[in-house]
Amino acid sequence: MDRRDRHQRRLSPYLRWSGILILLSMPTLVWAEVRGTVINGTTGKPASGVEVHLVVLEGGMQVAEKAQTDAQGRFTFSTVVTKPTMVRATYQGVNYHEMVAPGSASVTLRIYEARERGTYAVERLTYLVQPVEGRLLVGREYLDRNSTTPPV
């Protein structure tokens, strides 16, 4: 056995352990699909055909991937997630979002039907007048009816 072989054999375990330590010190990348469901909170049913975005919150809120919900309201993103992210959807002109918890692979996003004004009404308006320290204190009291689903 020549001198070079002996030197390599002595270094071999050190190189192996050094490589393992370097790999362990690197940030862990886990290939995990982010799956989710979009539920229409007004009807309580899955929302189909909604465009959903996976948004990385660092560096200017970049859209990492787009998906469309299927007939059961489900969507899947296959992007490797290593930074804080959220799922965002725009439905009837309103933005909805839900954070993707670190280490989580699923999220449920609730959207709601936009309504015309008029489902919220004042049923009674009462003026209250009472004397306080030589002055009159005037106040208004409202009785509201909120028939929106879900309540606003």
HELIX and SHEET records of a PDB file:
HELIX    1   1 ARG A    3  SER A   25  1                                  23    
SHEET    1   A 3 LYS A  45  PRO A  46  0                                        
SHEET    2   A 3 VAL A  34  ASN A  40 -1                                        
SHEET    3   A 3 ARG A  74  PHE A  77 -1                                        
SHEET    1   B 3 LYS A  45  PRO A  46  0                                        
SHEET    2   B 3 VAL A  34  ASN A  40 -1                                        
SHEET    3   B 3 SER A 106  ILE A 111  1                                        
SHEET    1   C 4 GLN A  62  GLN A  68  0                                        
SHEET    2   C 4 GLU A  51  VAL A  56 -1                                        
SHEET    3   C 4 THR A  85  TYR A  91 -1                                        
SHEET    4   C 4 VAL A  94  VAL A 100 -1                                        
SHEET    1   D 2 TYR A 120  VAL A 132  0                                        
SHEET    2   D 2 ARG A 135  ASN A 146 -1                                        
END                                                                             
